[in-house]
Amino acid sequence: MGLKLQQGQVWKHGKEYVRIVQLARLEVGYKVMKDLKSGQGTHHLTSKKDFCRLLKSATLLRSKKTVTNADRDLTGDVSRTGDTK
């Protein structure tokens, strides 16, 4: 299954978080952070090929930016699959 890279995506790689800050045709600018809340981290620029190799062992975290219209119900709320009331 292939995933489409998008600016703003956050990935968990080991104990660190990787956020895509700039996405071009052949290269990716990303920020590596130890804590998402503080937002402090280091910026890196690499080829898209090397970045995809880095993500092979990472997990995509779902954020508000990656929520699609299919995840919204008629009221505009994000559906919570798996939640019981």
VMD Tcl script that builds the backbone (N, CA, C; Angstrom):
set m [mol new atoms 255]
animate dup $m
set s [atomselect $m all]
$s set {name element resname resid chain x y z} {
  {N N MET 1 A 0.841 -1.178 0.000}
  {CA C MET 1 A 0.000 0.000 0.000}
  {C C MET 1 A 0.886 1.241 0.000}
  {N N GLY 2 A 0.675 2.122 -0.921}
  {CA C GLY 2 A 1.466 3.340 -0.983}
  {C C GLY 2 A 0.772 4.500 -0.297}
  {N N LEU 3 A 1.536 5.296 0.381}
  {CA C LEU 3 A 1.000 6.487 1.022}
  {C C LEU 3 A 1.485 7.716 0.278}
  {N N LYS 4 A 0.677 8.734 0.248}
  {CA C LYS 4 A 1.054 9.971 -0.408}
  {C C LYS 4 A 1.627 10.925 0.641}
  {N N LEU 5 A 2.828 11.407 0.386}
  {CA C LEU 5 A 3.439 12.364 1.295}
  {C C LEU 5 A 2.744 13.709 1.155}
  {N N GLN 6 A 2.505 14.370 2.278}
  {CA C GLN 6 A 1.877 15.681 2.285}
  {C C GLN 6 A 2.572 16.569 3.303}
  {N N GLN 7 A 2.643 17.837 2.974}
  {CA C GLN 7 A 3.238 18.793 3.896}
  {C C GLN 7 A 2.402 18.826 5.176}
  {N N GLY 8 A 3.066 18.819 6.309}
  {CA C GLY 8 A 2.378 18.849 7.594}
  {C C GLY 8 A 2.197 17.477 8.228}
  {N N GLN 9 A 2.464 16.399 7.493}
  {CA C GLN 9 A 2.335 15.070 8.076}
  {C C GLN 9 A 3.367 14.883 9.184}
  {N N VAL 10 A 2.962 14.162 10.219}
  {CA C VAL 10 A 3.853 13.855 11.334}
  {C C VAL 10 A 4.001 12.352 11.425}
  {N N TRP 11 A 5.242 11.903 11.496}
  {CA C TRP 11 A 5.576 10.485 11.575}
  {C C TRP 11 A 6.321 10.216 12.875}
  {N N LYS 12 A 6.076 9.060 13.489}
  {CA C LYS 12 A 6.814 8.649 14.692}
  {C C LYS 12 A 7.883 7.663 14.254}
  {N N HIS 13 A 9.127 8.018 14.547}
  {CA C HIS 13 A 10.273 7.189 14.174}
  {C C HIS 13 A 11.068 6.914 15.437}
  {N N GLY 14 A 10.866 5.729 16.019}
  {CA C GLY 14 A 11.515 5.419 17.293}
  {C C GLY 14 A 10.957 6.313 18.389}
  {N N LYS 15 A 11.839 7.057 19.061}
  {CA C LYS 15 A 11.407 7.983 20.117}
  {C C LYS 15 A 11.288 9.412 19.603}
  {N N GLU 16 A 11.451 9.610 18.300}
  {CA C GLU 16 A 11.421 10.947 17.716}
  {C C GLU 16 A 10.223 11.100 16.783}
  {N N TYR 17 A 9.873 12.343 16.528}
  {CA C TYR 17 A 8.807 12.681 15.601}
  {C C TYR 17 A 9.411 13.408 14.405}
  {N N VAL 18 A 8.904 13.115 13.220}
  {CA C VAL 18 A 9.387 13.728 11.988}
  {C C VAL 18 A 8.202 14.418 11.327}
  {N N ARG 19 A 8.311 15.737 11.102}
  {CA C ARG 19 A 7.241 16.491 10.446}
  {C C ARG 19 A 7.729 17.018 9.104}
  {N N ILE 20 A 6.961 16.818 8.049}
  {CA C ILE 20 A 7.299 17.328 6.726}
  {C C ILE 20 A 6.966 18.814 6.698}
  {N N VAL 21 A 7.973 19.652 6.472}
  {CA C VAL 21 A 7.749 21.098 6.441}
  {C C VAL 21 A 7.808 21.657 5.026}
  {N N GLN 22 A 8.490 20.973 4.126}
  {CA C GLN 22 A 8.564 21.414 2.737}
  {C C GLN 22 A 8.647 20.184 1.848}
  {N N LEU 23 A 7.792 20.141 0.846}
  {CA C LEU 23 A 7.738 18.989 -0.035}
  {C C LEU 23 A 7.874 19.469 -1.475}
  {N N ALA 24 A 8.941 19.060 -2.126}
  {CA C ALA 24 A 9.183 19.418 -3.522}
  {C C ALA 24 A 9.214 18.133 -4.346}
  {N N ARG 25 A 9.424 18.280 -5.645}
  {CA C ARG 25 A 9.402 17.125 -6.541}
  {C C ARG 25 A 10.490 16.112 -6.202}
  {N N LEU 26 A 11.688 16.575 -5.904}
  {CA C LEU 26 A 12.803 15.667 -5.683}
  {C C LEU 26 A 13.403 15.716 -4.281}
  {N N GLU 27 A 12.973 16.669 -3.456}
  {CA C GLU 27 A 13.547 16.758 -2.113}
  {C C GLU 27 A 12.491 17.088 -1.073}
  {N N VAL 28 A 12.841 16.784 0.173}
  {CA C VAL 28 A 11.932 16.973 1.292}
  {C C VAL 28 A 12.661 17.727 2.397}
  {N N GLY 29 A 12.015 18.749 2.918}
  {CA C GLY 29 A 12.489 19.440 4.108}
  {C C GLY 29 A 11.680 18.927 5.285}
  {N N TYR 30 A 12.358 18.504 6.333}
  {CA C TYR 30 A 11.639 17.950 7.475}
  {C C TYR 30 A 12.286 18.398 8.776}
  {N N LYS 31 A 11.525 18.280 9.848}
  {CA C LYS 31 A 11.986 18.673 11.175}
  {C C LYS 31 A 11.889 17.457 12.089}
  {N N VAL 32 A 12.966 17.184 12.817}
  {CA C VAL 32 A 13.001 16.071 13.767}
  {C C VAL 32 A 12.859 16.652 15.167}
  {N N MET 33 A 11.867 16.136 15.920}
  {CA C MET 33 A 11.584 16.643 17.264}
  {C C MET 33 A 11.479 15.490 18.248}
  {N N LYS 34 A 11.902 15.739 19.462}
  {CA C LYS 34 A 11.748 14.745 20.521}
  {C C LYS 34 A 10.381 14.871 21.188}
  {N N ASP 35 A 9.815 16.089 21.175}
  {CA C ASP 35 A 8.532 16.354 21.812}
  {C C ASP 35 A 7.681 17.201 20.874}
  {N N LEU 36 A 6.481 16.732 20.560}
  {CA C LEU 36 A 5.611 17.471 19.648}
  {C C LEU 36 A 5.085 18.764 20.258}
  {N N LYS 37 A 4.862 18.767 21.556}
  {CA C LYS 37 A 4.282 19.945 22.205}
  {C C LYS 37 A 5.232 21.135 22.191}
  {N N SER 38 A 6.512 20.896 22.414}
  {CA C SER 38 A 7.461 22.012 22.463}
  {C C SER 38 A 7.768 22.530 21.062}
  {N N GLY 39 A 7.758 21.655 20.067}
  {CA C GLY 39 A 8.053 22.060 18.700}
  {C C GLY 39 A 9.520 22.331 18.433}
  {N N GLN 40 A 10.369 22.082 19.409}
  {CA C GLN 40 A 11.794 22.312 19.231}
  {C C GLN 40 A 12.428 21.109 18.554}
  {N N GLY 41 A 13.253 21.400 17.554}
  {CA C GLY 41 A 13.905 20.322 16.842}
  {C C GLY 41 A 14.868 20.868 15.804}
  {N N THR 42 A 15.400 19.981 14.989}
  {CA C THR 42 A 16.360 20.381 13.973}
  {C C THR 42 A 15.772 20.165 12.585}
  {N N HIS 43 A 16.066 21.098 11.685}
  {CA C HIS 43 A 15.600 21.015 10.306}
  {C C HIS 43 A 16.614 20.270 9.452}
  {N N HIS 44 A 16.107 19.493 8.506}
  {CA C HIS 44 A 16.948 18.723 7.598}
  {C C HIS 44 A 16.378 18.835 6.193}
  {N N LEU 45 A 17.237 18.694 5.192}
  {CA C LEU 45 A 16.838 18.677 3.794}
  {C C LEU 45 A 17.508 17.481 3.136}
  {N N THR 46 A 16.715 16.635 2.480}
  {CA C THR 46 A 17.251 15.433 1.862}
  {C C THR 46 A 16.455 15.101 0.603}
  {N N SER 47 A 16.938 14.129 -0.142}
  {CA C SER 47 A 16.212 13.699 -1.333}
  {C C SER 47 A 14.955 12.937 -0.907}
  {N N LYS 48 A 13.968 12.939 -1.773}
  {CA C LYS 48 A 12.724 12.236 -1.474}
  {C C LYS 48 A 12.979 10.730 -1.313}
  {N N LYS 49 A 13.915 10.219 -2.076}
  {CA C LYS 49 A 14.252 8.797 -2.001}
  {C C LYS 49 A 14.818 8.444 -0.617}
  {N N ASP 50 A 15.746 9.249 -0.115}
  {CA C ASP 50 A 16.314 8.995 1.213}
  {C C ASP 50 A 15.266 9.179 2.309}
  {N N PHE 51 A 14.381 10.162 2.123}
  {CA C PHE 51 A 13.342 10.402 3.113}
  {C C PHE 51 A 12.385 9.210 3.195}
  {N N CYS 52 A 12.037 8.643 2.058}
  {CA C CYS 52 A 11.157 7.471 2.043}
  {C C CYS 52 A 11.822 6.268 2.717}
  {N N ARG 53 A 13.119 6.151 2.568}
  {CA C ARG 53 A 13.849 5.082 3.264}
  {C C ARG 53 A 13.769 5.272 4.777}
  {N N LEU 54 A 13.859 6.525 5.223}
  {CA C LEU 54 A 13.738 6.843 6.646}
  {C C LEU 54 A 12.357 6.450 7.166}
  {N N LEU 55 A 11.329 6.666 6.357}
  {CA C LEU 55 A 9.961 6.421 6.804}
  {C C LEU 55 A 9.555 4.954 6.785}
  {N N LYS 56 A 10.375 4.094 6.214}
  {CA C LYS 56 A 10.019 2.674 6.155}
  {C C LYS 56 A 9.787 2.090 7.543}
  {N N SER 57 A 10.509 2.582 8.524}
  {CA C SER 57 A 10.352 2.069 9.887}
  {C C SER 57 A 9.577 3.043 10.772}
  {N N ALA 58 A 8.846 3.988 10.161}
  {CA C ALA 58 A 8.094 4.991 10.914}
  {C C ALA 58 A 6.592 4.741 10.786}
  {N N THR 59 A 5.839 5.358 11.684}
  {CA C THR 59 A 4.390 5.239 11.702}
  {C C THR 59 A 3.771 6.613 11.516}
  {N N LEU 60 A 2.824 6.716 10.593}
  {CA C LEU 60 A 2.135 7.978 10.356}
  {C C LEU 60 A 1.159 8.249 11.477}
  {N N LEU 61 A 1.256 9.439 12.072}
  {CA C LEU 61 A 0.308 9.863 13.091}
  {C C LEU 61 A -0.780 10.664 12.406}
  {N N ARG 62 A -1.980 10.480 12.805}
  {CA C ARG 62 A -3.100 11.174 12.179}
  {C C ARG 62 A -3.303 12.512 12.858}
  {N N SER 63 A -3.346 13.565 12.068}
  {CA C SER 63 A -3.546 14.898 12.621}
  {C C SER 63 A -4.766 15.531 11.981}
  {N N LYS 64 A -5.146 16.709 12.449}
  {CA C LYS 64 A -6.305 17.408 11.895}
  {C C LYS 64 A -6.104 17.728 10.423}
  {N N LYS 65 A -4.869 17.969 10.005}
  {CA C LYS 65 A -4.601 18.308 8.613}
  {C C LYS 65 A -4.814 17.127 7.684}
  {N N THR 66 A -4.677 15.902 8.185}
  {CA C THR 66 A -4.785 14.733 7.319}
  {C C THR 66 A -6.175 14.110 7.353}
  {N N VAL 67 A -7.119 14.723 8.088}
  {CA C VAL 67 A -8.479 14.218 8.123}
  {C C VAL 67 A -9.152 14.551 6.796}
  {N N THR 68 A -9.759 13.565 6.175}
  {CA C THR 68 A -10.408 13.780 4.890}
  {C C THR 68 A -11.906 13.961 5.064}
  {N N ASN 69 A -12.570 14.379 4.016}
  {CA C ASN 69 A -14.017 14.556 4.070}
  {C C ASN 69 A -14.741 13.252 4.320}
  {N N ALA 70 A -14.163 12.132 3.921}
  {CA C ALA 70 A -14.786 10.837 4.153}
  {C C ALA 70 A -14.847 10.499 5.635}
  {N N ASP 71 A -14.022 11.143 6.448}
  {CA C ASP 71 A -14.004 10.891 7.883}
  {C C ASP 71 A -15.009 11.757 8.641}
  {N N ARG 72 A -15.691 12.615 7.946}
  {CA C ARG 72 A -16.638 13.522 8.594}
  {C C ARG 72 A -18.062 13.009 8.400}
  {N N ASP 73 A -18.866 13.141 9.445}
  {CA C ASP 73 A -20.264 12.767 9.280}
  {C C ASP 73 A -21.063 13.995 8.862}
  {N N LEU 74 A -22.366 13.902 8.824}
  {CA C LEU 74 A -23.199 14.995 8.322}
  {C C LEU 74 A -23.136 16.247 9.183}
  {N N THR 75 A -22.783 16.106 10.456}
  {CA C THR 75 A -22.727 17.269 11.339}
  {C C THR 75 A -21.398 17.998 11.250}
  {N N GLY 76 A -20.440 17.427 10.522}
  {CA C GLY 76 A -19.138 18.066 10.399}
  {C C GLY 76 A -18.141 17.614 11.434}
  {N N ASP 77 A -18.553 16.723 12.324}
  {CA C ASP 77 A -17.643 16.208 13.337}
  {C C ASP 77 A -16.822 15.076 12.757}
  {N N VAL 78 A -15.637 14.902 13.267}
  {CA C VAL 78 A -14.791 13.794 12.842}
  {C C VAL 78 A -15.329 12.530 13.484}
  {N N SER 79 A -15.577 11.515 12.668}
  {CA C SER 79 A -16.079 10.262 13.219}
  {C C SER 79 A -14.974 9.562 13.992}
  {N N ARG 80 A -15.359 8.901 15.045}
  {CA C ARG 80 A -14.388 8.209 15.890}
  {C C ARG 80 A -14.635 6.731 15.774}
  {N N THR 81 A -13.974 6.111 14.845}
  {CA C THR 81 A -14.184 4.681 14.659}
  {C C THR 81 A -13.563 3.919 15.829}
  {N N GLY 82 A -14.292 2.941 16.298}
  {CA C GLY 82 A -13.769 2.122 17.388}
  {C C GLY 82 A -14.145 2.639 18.763}
  {N N ASP 83 A -14.644 3.877 18.872}
  {CA C ASP 83 A -15.059 4.417 20.162}
  {C C ASP 83 A -16.445 3.905 20.511}
  {N N THR 84 A -16.661 3.585 21.772}
  {CA C THR 84 A -17.986 3.178 22.237}
  {C C THR 84 A -18.505 4.226 23.186}
  {N N LYS 85 A -19.805 4.412 23.159}
  {CA C LYS 85 A -20.402 5.436 24.023}
  {C C LYS 85 A -21.119 4.820 25.184}
}
mol reanalyze $m
mol bondsrecalc $m
mol representation Tube
mol addrep $m
